């Protein structure tokens, strides 16, 4: 049985509260890669679904979704913004965000200290 990106992120998020230090960093790293993969996959789907729309219609859809943009933006950028809005509402993205915020409150993040 193949585990979906969503299920793996949910599993990692469920395991994260019991992890600390390097173990938590490893979970965050894997979850981040899956988050990026999920966004890329959805971006391709959104581009295929909305690719035929005029830029004005894309901008209108983005504004309706709460993502400010204008017709001077590149159509690919607007499509990415629409994909991001849609992705952020998925259980996988919400679980990752919660996991990363919890880890940050515990002093763990993926950005190296200087």
Buried (B, 14 or more C-beta within 10 A) or exposed (E): EEEEBBEBBBBBBEBBEEBEEEEBBEBBEEBBEBBEBBBEEBBEEBBEEBEEBEBEEBBBBBEEBEBEBEEEBEBEEBBBBBBBBBBBEBEBBBBBEEBBEBBEEBEBBEEEEE
